[in-house]
Amino acid sequence: MPVKIIVGAQWGDEGKGKIVDHLSESVDIVARYQGGANAGHTVVIGDKHYVLHLIPSGIFHPKVTCVIGNGVVIDPIALMDEIRQLQSLNINITGRLLISHNAHLIMPYHKLLDSIREKTSEKIGTTGRGIGPAYIDKFMRVGIKIVDLLDRDTFVSKLKRNIEEKNQILKKIYDNPELDIDSIVHEYENFDKQIDEFITDTSLFLNKALKENKQILAEGAQGALLDIDHGTYPFVTSSNPTSGGACTGLGIPPTSVNSILGVVKVYTTRVGNGPFPTELEDETGEQLRTIGGEFGATTGRPRRCGWFDSAMLKYSAMINGITEIAVTKLDVLDTFKQIKVCTGYTIDGKPLKSYPTDLRTLENVKPVYTVFDGWNSSTKNIKHFNELPLNAKLYLDVIEELTGSKIKMVSVGARRDQTLII
């Protein structure tokens, strides 16, 4: 069946927005399956930059229907800001944006608790947008779903119970003022009126589309190494950006998936805290950050930068079942005389046979590098893969060989036309 899953194969910020936008030209539906407004997917059209946090990156293609699945947690303010932004650009979203009635809502107390905990507990490096606390409530079975807004009595009853509990935490533990339930009820009732036209049973819609043999692109947020189960726990996100999350986050069967594309940056970056074996805390790292514009699309925070880590990518390819790769930001390496690739790790002088998934080991590994000559010429205006400098092609060959996955696309710039198809 015709579902392609797009996953970030590293720690996020791999350039998924551009890749999804490019692939959207030939699909019918783009569906976001997890995460929240903590993800920023950037699409560049001409000289204009557009950053989306919740709405799938396929929205800029007028024939594409965009779905926000049940696995996403939705911030009403962020969603309405995006809808207004698209409407101001004269992009028609009526009938093209569908939101799952089973998606959970981020409430004001989720954002408040997220911010307070980040300040008072061990720092994870969250965006403070309430994502984690919203997922906590979801799995504690006290979360509020969009469908709850349809029945005012049910909504108010659930909200009162939650706010009574959150106010106890805010007041007694954090000495924070209590929240006012009436203002929150009013705010979310207004939100319900604004989004009512977009709400539907998206699982039913997607499964009907599958029967009609429509092409579906499942879009993940963040990256595989931030997965709550398979990432560098506890320095992870609160959902499953790995490919397995697509089926649960959209309500589609695993048998519908026919390919999984991993988006891979030609060097490695990370936002927030957590282990990073190939991190460069020197002039080279700063050079990567400056040339690559490595600042968060959502927060503006500078990203930590380091050399390409094939050991990490092998692990990512394994847990995601990656069948093909889209490589991004090749142009950022255009001026480097030498480029390093991490081919494995050692600990206490002994080589590791596989990627360590426990935090203590990963924090103490030493990367093993192979050094390659750079190509010292611009790739930004190249239109065909065979026109790339020889050393650039050799570098890409190494990525293929070390990760065991075939490269299908190479990005040499942010614009749509700076994409090479192999």
LUMFILUM-891547 format. One record per atom (N, C-alpha, C, CB): x, y, z; residue in one letter. Coordinates in steps of 0.1 Angstrom, whole numbers, plus 5000, padded with zeros to 4 digits. Glycine has a CB too. Layout:
% residues N
XYZA...
END
This chain:
% residues 422
500849885000M500050005000M500950135000M499050005012M500350244996P501250364992P501450465004P500550434981P502150425014V502550515025V504150525025V501950475038V504650645024K506050665026K506250745039K506750745014K507050695048I507350765061I508650845060I507350665073I508550965064I509751055065I510151065079I509451195058I511451025083V511951035096V513251115096V512150895103V513451195107G514751255109G515551145115G514651375119G516751115109A517551005113A518551035124A518250945101A518651165128Q519651205138Q518951265150Q520651305132Q519351385155W518751445166W517751555162W519851495176W517151545151G516251655146G517051755138G515551715158G516251855132D516851965125D517651915112D517752045134D517251805107E517951745095E517451815082E517651605094E516451895082G515851955070G514651875064G516951955059G513851815073K512751745069K511751825062K512051675081K511551955066G510552035060G510752055045G510552175066G512052075041K512352095027K512051965019K513752135025K512451845025I512351715018I510851685017I513051605026I510051705027V508651685026V507951775016V507951705040V508351895016D507851995006D508151944991D508452135008D509351894989H509751844976H508951724972H511251814976H508851624981L508151504978L506651524977L508451394989L506151634983S504651654982S504151684968S504351774991S505051714959E504551734945E503951614939E505751774937E504251494944S503751374938S502951284947S504951294933S502351344958V501451274967V500151334968V502151254981V499151264974D497851324976D497651374990D496751214974D498351315000I498151355014I499451355021I497151245021I499651455030V500751465039V500251465053V501651585036V500651375061A500051355075A501151365085A499351225076A500951455095R501951465106R501451365117R501951615112R502451285123Y501951175132Y502351195146Y502551055127Y503151285150Q503551305165Q504151435167Q504551185169Q504451465180G505051585184G504051695186G506151625174G504651815187G503751935189G504452055182G503451965203G504152175188A504652295183A506152325186A503852415187A506752225192N508152235195N509052205183N508552145207N508452155172A509152125160A508952235150A508651995154A510052275143G509952375133G510452325120G510852505138G509552315110H509952265097H509952385087H508952155092H511152415082T511252535073T511152495058T512652595076T510452575051V510252555037V510652695030V508852515032V511552685020V512052805013V511452804999V513552815013V510652904996I510052914982I510553044977I508552904982I511353044966G512053164961G512953224972G510953274957G512653344976D513553404986D512753414999D513953544982D511653345000K510753355012K510953225021K509253365008K511153255034H511253145044H509953125051H512453165053H509453005052Y508152975060Y508452865070Y507052935050Y508152895082V508352795093V507052745098V509152855105V506852615097L505552555102L505952465115L504952465091L505052465124H505252395137H504252275138H505152485148H503052295133L502052185134L501552145121L500952235143L501252235112I500652205099I501752135090I500052325092I501452025084P502351955076P502952045064P501751835069P504252015061S504952095051S504352085037S506352055051S503451995034G502851975021G501752085018G502251845020G501452175028I500352265026I500652365015I500152345039I501852385011F502152485000F501852424986F503652525001F501452304985H501052244973H499552234972H501752094971H498852304964P497452324964P496552204963P497052424954P497152094957K496351974955K496551874966K496751904942K497351904976V497651814987V496751844999V499151834992V496151735005T495451745017T496351715029T494251645018T496351805039C497251795051C496451745063C497951925053C497051645070V496351585082V497251605094V496051435079V496651645105I497351645118I496651525126I497151785126I497551425128G496951305134G496751305149G497851195130G496251195153N495851175168N497051175177N495051055170N498251145171G499551135179G500151275182G500451055172G499551375176V500051515178V499351575190V499951605165V500151655198V499551735208V499451885203V500251725222V498251935204I497952065197I497852185207I496752055189I498652285204D498652415211D497652505203D500052475213D496552545208P495552625201P496152755196P494352655209P497052815204I497552945200I498552925188I498353015212I499352825189A500352805178A499552765165A501352695182A498552685166L497852635155L497152755148L496752535159L496452835156M495752955150M496753055143M494853025160M497853065150D498853155144D499353105130D500153165153D499452975129E499852915116E498752925105E500252765117E497552905110I496452915101I496353055095I495052875107I496453155104R496353295100R497553335091R496353385112R498753275094Q499853305085Q499653255071Q501153235091Q499053135070L498853075057L497753155049L498452925058L496753195057Q495653265051Q496053405046Q494453285061Q497053465053S497553595049S498453585036S498453655060S498853465033L499653435021L498753385010L500753325024L497353395012N496353355002N496453204999N496553434990N496953125009I496952985007I495652925012I498152915014I494852865003N493552805007N493752685015N492752784994N493252685027I493352555035I491952495038I493952595049I490952565033T489552505035T489452375027T488452605030T489052275035G488952135029G490252065027G488252145016G491352135030R492752085028R493452055041R493552175019R492952105052L493552075065L492552005073L493952215072L492951885078L492151795086L492851765099L491751665079L492151785110I492751765123I491951655131I492751895132I492751555136S492051445143S491251495155S493151345147S490051435156H489251465168H489851405181H487851425166H490751305179N491351235190N492751295194N491551095187N493151405188A494351465192A494251535205A494851575181A495251525213H495151595227H495551735226H496051515236H494951815235L495151955236L496251995246L493852035239L497152085243I498052145252I497252255259I499352205245I497252255273M496552355281M497552445287M495652275292M497052565291P497952665297P498752605309P497152785303P498152515317Y498952455328Y500052365323Y498052385337Y499952315311H501052235306H502252315303H500652155293H502052435297K503152525294K503852575306K502652645285K502952615316L503452665329L504352565336L502352715338L503852445337L504552335344L505852305337L503752215346L505852305323D507052275315D508152375318D506652275300D507752505318S508652605321S509252605335S508052745318S508352585345I508852575359I509752465361I507652575368I509352345356R510252225358R511552235352R509552105353R511652305340E512952325334E513852415342E512752375320E513252505349K514052595357K514452535371K513252725360K513652445376T513852405390T514452255391T512552405397T514352185380S514852045380S516052035371S513751945375S516551905369E517651885360E517251925346E518051735360E518052005339K517652065326K517651955315K518552175322K516551935308I516551855296I516851925284I515151775296I516452055284G516552145272G515352155264G517752095263G514152145271T512852145264T512652295259T511752105273T511652305250T511352435244T510352505253T510652415230T509852445264G508952505273G507552525267G509452645277G507152445257R505852465251R504852365255R506052455236R505052295266G504052215272G503952075266G502752285272G504852035258I504651915251I504751795260I505751895240I505851785269G505951675278G504851665288G507251695286G504451775295P503351765304P501951725297P503151895311P501751765284A500551715277A500551565275A500451795264A501751515271Y501851365269Y501751295283Y503151335262Y502251355294I502051295307I500651275310I502751385318I499851385308D498351375311D497751275301D497751515309D498151265289K497651165280K497751025285K498251185266K498950995290F499250855294F498750835308F500750825293F498450935316M497850925329M496350915327M498151045338M495850925315R494450915311R493551025317R493850785316R494151145318V493451265322V493551375312V493951315336V494151345300G494251445290G492951485284G495151395279G492951605278I491751655272I491951655257I491451805277I491051585250K491151575235K490251675229K490751435231K490451695216I489651795208I488151755209I490151805194I487951625208V486551585208V485751625221V486451435206V486551645232D485951685244D485351825244D486951675255D485851905234L485252035233L483852045228L486152125224L483451935222L482051925216L480951925227L481951805207L481351875239D480351865250D480851955261D480151715254D480252065263R480752165272R480752105287R479852285272R479752025290D479751975304D480851875306D478351905307D481151795297T482251695298T483551775298T482251605286T483751875290F484951955289F485252025303F484952055278F484152095308V484352165320V484652075332V483052255323V483951955332S484151865343S485651815343S483251745341S486151775331K487551725330K488551835334K487851675316K488251955329L489152075331L489152105346L488652195323L488052105353K488052135367K488852045375K486552135372K488751915372R489551815379R490951835377R489151675375R491351865365N492751885361N493352005368N492951885347N492552115367I493052245373I493152235388I492152355368I492252165394E492352155409E493652085413E491152075414E493951975405E495251905408E496451995405E495251775400E496452055393K497552135389K497752255398K497452185374K496652315403N496752425412N497452385425N495452485415N497152265430Q497852215442Q499352205439Q497252075446Q499752155428I501152145424I501752285423I501352065411I501152375416L501652505414L501852585427L500752585404L500852575436K500852655448K501752595459K499452665453K501552465461K502252405473K503752365470K501552285477K503952325457I505352285454I506152405448I505352175444I505552485439Y506352585432Y505952725437Y506052575417Y505052745446D504652875451D504252965440D505752935460D503452915431N502952985419N501453015420N503252905406N501053135415P499653165416P498753055409P499353305409P497553035415E496652945409E496052995396E495452915419E495552895387L494952925375L493452945376L495252815364L492953035367D491553065367D490852975357D491253215364D489952885362I489252795353I488352865343I488452695361I487652965347D486653035338D487253095326D485853145346D488453155328S489153215316S489653105306S490253305321S490052995312I490552885303I489352825295I491252785311I488252805302V487052755295V486652845284V485852735305V486652975286H486253065276H487153065264H486153215282H488453055267E489553055257E489352935248E490953055263E489152815253Y489052695245Y487752685238Y489352575254Y486652745244E485352745236E485552825224E484252795245E486252935225N486453025213N487352945203N487153155217N488352875208F489152795199F488352685191F490252725207F487452625198D486652525192D485852575181D485652465203D485252695182K484552755171K485352785159K483852895176K486652825161Q487552855150Q488052735143Q488752935156Q488152625149I488752505142I487652395139I489852445151I486452425142D485452325140D485352265126D484052385143D485652355116E485552305102E486652205098E485652425092E487752205106F488852115103F488851985110F490152195106F487951965120I488051845128I487251735122I487451885142I487851615122T487251495117T487951375122T487251495101T487351255119D488051125122D489151105111D486951015123D490351145114T491351145104T491850995101T492551225108T491750915111S492050765109S491150705098S491950685122S489850735099L488850695090L489150745076L487450725094L489550875075F489850945063F491050875056F490051095065F492150855064L493350795058L493150655054L494450805069L492450575061N492150435057N491350425044N491550355068N490350525043K489550525031K490450565019K488350635032K491350665022A492350705011A493250585007A493150815016A493650505016L494450385013L493750295004L494850315026L492450265007K491650184998K491450234984K490250155004K491550364983E491450434970E492850444963E490850574971E493850384970N495250384965N495850524963N495250314951N495450614972K496050744972K497450744979K495150844979K498350824974Q499650834979Q499750914992Q500650884968Q500350865003I500350935016I501750945020I499550855026I502151065025L503451095030L503251115045L504151215024L503851035054A503751045068A504951125073A503650905075A504651235079E505751325083E505951325098E505451475079E507251295102G507551295116G508251425120G508451175120G508251455133A508951575138A510051525147A507951665146A511051615150Q512251585157Q513051475150Q511851535172Q513851395158G514651295151G514651165159G516051345150G515051055153A515050925158A515750915172A515550825149A516850985173L517650975186L517051055197L519051015183L515851125194L515151185205L513851115208L514751335200L513750995203D512550905205D512550865220D512650775197D511350875226I511150845240I511650705244I509750865244I511450605235D511850475238D513250435233D510950375232D513650495221H514950455215H515950565214H514550405201H515750675220G516650785220G517550795232G515950915218G518250905233T519250915244T518550965257T520351025240T517650875262Y516850905274Y517750935286Y515950775277Y517451035294P516151115294P516151245285P515851155308P517251265278F517351385269F516651355256F518851425267F515351345256V514551305245V513251385244V514251155245V512551365234T511251425233T510251325240T510751455218T508951365240S507951285247S507051195239S507051375255S507551175226S506751095217S507651005209S505851175208S507150935199N507850845191N508050895176N507250705190N509150975174P509451025160P509950915151P510351135160P510350795157T510750685148T509550635139T511250565157T509950555129S508950515119S507750445126S509550435109S507950365136G506850295143G505750385148G507350215154G506150515151G505150605156G504150655146G505850725162G504450635133A503550675123A502250605123A504250665109A502250475125C501050395125C500150425137C501350245125C500750435149T499950465160T499450605160T500650435173T500350695155G500050835155G499050885144G501250915153G498750795135L497750825124L496650725123L498450825111L496750605130G495650505129G495650435116G494350575132G496850405111I496950325098I497650195101I497650415087I497450095093P498149965096P499549965091P497349855090P500449885098P501849875093P501949825079P502649785103P501049745075T501049685061T500849785050T499949575060T500449915054S500250015044S501550085041S499250115050S502650065048V503850135046V504750055036V504650145059V505250125025N506050055016N507450115015N505450065002N507750225021S509150275021S509350375033S509450345008S510550385038I510850475049I512150555045I511150395062I511950685044L513150765040L513650835052L512650865029L514950825055G515650895065G516251025060G516650805072G516051135067V516651255063V517851275072V515651385065V519051295065V520351295072V521151425068V521151165068V521551495078K522451605076K523851555074K522351715087K524751615066V526051565064V527051595075V526651625051V526551665085Y527251675098Y526251655109Y528051815099Y526551665121T525651635132T525351755140T526151515140T524051775144T523751885153T522751825164T523051995146T522751905175R521851875186R521452005193R522451775195R520152005197V519652125205V519352065219V518352185198V519652145229G519452105243G520552015248G518152025243G520251965260N521351885266N521351735262N521051885281N522351665266G522451525263G523751485256G521251485254G524051355256P525351315250P525451345235P525551165252P526751375231F526951415217F528451375214F526651565214F528751255211P530151205210P530951285200P530151065205P530451335189T531251405179T531251555180T530851355165T530651605191E530551755192E531851825191E529851785206E531851935184L533052025183L532852155190L533352045168L533452165202E533452285209E534652375206E533352255225E534852405194D535952475189D535652565177D537152385186D536652615171E536452705159E535752625148E537752755154E536052495146T535352425135T533852405138T536052285134T533552385151G532152375154G531452505152G531952335169G532052615155E531452745153E531352775138E532352855160E532252725130Q532252745116Q531052675110Q533552695109Q530852545114L529652475110L528352545114L529652335116L528352595126R527152665131R526852785122R527252705145R527852865120T527652995112T527352965098T528953075113T528052885091I527752855077I526452785075I528952775070I526152695084G524952615083G523652685088G525052485090G523852805095G522752875101G522052795111G521752915090G522852725120E522352635129E521752695142E523452535133E520652755140F519852815151F518452765150F519952975150F517852725161G516552665161G515452745154G516052635174G514652675145A513552745138A512452785148A512952655127A512352705159T511252725169T511752825180T510852595175T512952805185T513452875197T514452975194T513952785207T515152965182G516353045179G517553005187G515953195183G517552905194R518752865202R519852815193R518352755212R521052845196P522152785187P522252635189P523552855191P522452565178R522552425179R524052385181R522052355166R524252275189R525552215190R525852145177R525552115203R527152155173C527552105160C528752005161C527952215150C528751905153G529851815153G529951735140G529751715164G530951655138W531151575126W530051465124W532551515126W529951425112F529051315109F529351185117F529051285094F528251125122D528351015131D527650895124D527751045145D528450805118S527850695111S527450585120S528850635100S528150575132A527750475142A526250505147A528650475154A525950625149M524650665153M523650645142M524650815157M524050675130L523150655119L522850505115L523650725106L523850425117K523550275116K522450235125K524850195118K522550275138Y521550245148Y520150295144Y521950295162Y520150425139S518950485135S518250415123S519150625131S519150375113A518650295102A518050165106A519750275092A518650105116M518149975121M516749985128M519149915131M516550075137I515350085144I514250145136I515550175157I514550215125N513550275117N513250195105N513950415112N514150105101G513950025089G514150115077G512549965088G515050205077I515250305066I515650235054I516350415070I514950265043T515150205030T515950295021T513850155024T515850425023E516550525015E516850645023E515750555002E517750735018I518250845025I518150975016I519650825029I517751085023A517851215017A518951295025A516451295017A520051335018V521151395025V520951545023V522451355019V521151625034T520951765034T522251845037T519751805043T522251965033K523352065037K524752025032K523352085052K524751955021L526151925016L526952055013L525951845002L526252155009D526952285006D527652345018D525952385000D527252315030V527852375042V529352325043V527052325055V529652215037L531052165038L531852205026L530952015039L531352295018D532052335006D533452395008D531252434998D533652465019T534952535022T535852455031T534652665027T535552335036F536352265045F537452185038F535552165054F538752205042K539852135035K539851995039K541152205039K539451965051Q539351825055Q538051805063Q540551785064Q537451685061I536151645068I536351515075I535051645057I535851515087K535951385095K534651315095K536551415109K534751185096V533551105097V533851005109V533151025084V532850995118C532950905129C532550765124C532150945142C533450665125T533050535120T532850435131T534250485111T532950475143G532750385155G533150455168G533450255153G533050385179Y533350435192Y534350335199Y532150465201Y535150395208T535850305218T535450355232T537350315216T535650265242I535450305256I536550235263I534050275261I537250305271D538450255278D539350185269D537950155289D539550245257G540450195247G539950075239G541650155254G538750025242K538249905235K537149945226K537749795246K537149885213P536149925204P534749865208P536449875190P533749945205L532349895207L531749835194L531450015212L531049725196K530549655184K529249715179K530349515188K528549795188S527249855184S527049985191S526049755186S526050055187Y525750185193Y525150165207Y524650265184Y525750225217P525350205231P524050285234P526450245241P523050215239T521750285242T521650335256T520650195238T522650295265D522550345278D523350475280D523050245289D522850575287L523350705288L524750705293L522450795296L525050635304R526350635310R527450595300R526450545322R527250495292T528250445282T528350555271T527850315276T527250605266L527350695255L528050825259L525950725250L527950865271E528550985276E530050975277E528051025290E530550845277N532050825279N532750765267N532150735291N532050745256V532650695244V533650795238V531650645234V534550745230K535450825222K535250795208K536950805226K534950895199P534750865185P535950825178P534050985178P535850725169V536950695160V536750755146V537050535158V537650835142Y537450915129Y538250865118Y537851065132Y537650885106T538450875093T538351015087T537750765084T539551055082V539551195076V539551185061V540951265081V538751275055F538551285040F538951415036F537151245036F539451425024D539751555017D538451625013D540651545005D538351755015G537251835011G537251854996G537151965018G536251924991W536251954976W536452094973W534851914970W536452184983N536852324981N536252394969N538352334981N535052374966S534352444955S532852444958S534552374941S532152544953S530752554956S529852454949S530252694953S528952394957T527952304951T526552364950T527852174960T526352494954K525052554955K524352564942K525252684961K525052574931N524352594918N524352474910N525052714911N524752364915I524852234908I523352184906I525752134915I523052134894K521652094892K521551934890K521152154879K522651874888H522651724886H523751654894H522851694871H523451544899F524351474908F525651444902F523651344913F525751414889N526951384883N527851504881N526751314869N527351624884E528151744883E528851774896E527351864879E528551704907L529251724919L530751704919L528651634930L531551774926P532951744927P533251604931P533651844937P534351544926L534651404929L534651374944L535951374922L535351464951N535451434966N534151444973N536451534972N533251524968A531851534973A531151394971A531051644968A531251344959K530651214956K531251104964K530751184941K532551114966L533251004974L532751014988L534751024973L532551134993Y532051155007Y530651095008Y532051305011Y529851114998L528451054999L528550904997L527651114987L529450854989D529650714988D529950645002D530750674978D530750715010V531150675023V529950665032V532250765029V529050765031I527850765040I526950645036I527050895037I526850625023E526050505019E526650375024E525950495003E527950365022E528650235026E528550215041E530050245022E528750315049L528850305064L527450285070L529450425070L526450335063T525050325069T524250215063T524350455068T524650165051G523950055044G522650105038G523749945054G522550235035S521250285030S521550365017S520550375040S520750355007K520950414994K520450564995K520150344984K521350654990I521050794989I520150814977I522350884989I519050884979K518050914968K518051064964K516750864971K518351144974M518251294972M519451354979M516851344977M519951464974V520951544980V520551694979V522351524973V520551754990S520251904991S521551984992S519351935003S521652084983V522852174982V522452314985V523552164969V521352334992G520852474996G519452465001G520952564984G518952575006A517652575012A516452585002A517552695021A516752634990R515652654980R515152524975R516052744969R513952524969R513352404963R514252354952R511952434958R514852444943D515552404932D516952364935D515552514922D517352364947Q518652314951Q518652174957Q519352414962Q517952094949T517751954953T518151864941T516251924957T519051764944L519551674934L518851544936L521051664934L518251484925I517651354926I518551254919I516251354919I518751144926I519651034921I518850924916I520650984933I
END
